[in-house]
Amino acid sequence: MDIPNYVLKINEAVLVPKNDNPAQGYIKNVVLIIVAILLIGSVVFHDNLFGEISWGTRALLIVIGIASLFSGGSHRVPSPIELRFYDDYLIVYREKRYYNRKVTRKEFDKFFYKDIHKLEHRTVTQRINIYGVVEGIWYNYNKDGSLPDNPTYHKTTDSISYFYTSHALDVDFVAEIENHSPIKVIVEEN
């Protein structure tokens, strides 16, 4: 593999759940299904089925429903990312990026400079978007933390790659990208 001319190592902001407990999601789904059945049944049978259950059960459903809706949530945490600049292309490299409880992935997104349609920095959302033809090579980590021999995903497509910059506020992304590649960054203030 070629040696990059320059590597920008930063932390991107990755959205992760505050509480990644599968039991909480299961309880939330069960409560929502019960409430949906009661509502749909009430409409179909023209009778208030919710009123037919005991006060204790109603109170329990309401408390669990409200608790499950307001618990959890998500927040952004730092995750290492590298922008590798070569003579003819750029690689967005993530060693280990969290997607959900079951998927953590190693990613290589390769863009030839000539195939990048637009690269924009959205300052309000603190996000960099790279639009163009990308060769994506992704490896989903196994449950034991190892990587498979073959990529989980390997395609070349006209798509987007993006990352959030809120954990790298000290980096001038426009200057870094424009100084190390022929790409002109479009800055969007809204």
Secondary structure, DSSP 8 states (H G I E B T S, - for coil): ----SEEEEEEEEEEEES---HHHHHHHHHHHHHHHHHHHHHHHHTS-HHHHS-HHHHHHHHHHHHHHHHS--EEEEEEEEEEEE-SSEEEEEEEEEE-SSS-EEEEEEEEEEEEEEEEEEETTTTEEEEEEEEEEEEEE--TTS---SS-SEEEEEEEEEEEE-TT-TT--HHHHHHHHSS--EEEE--
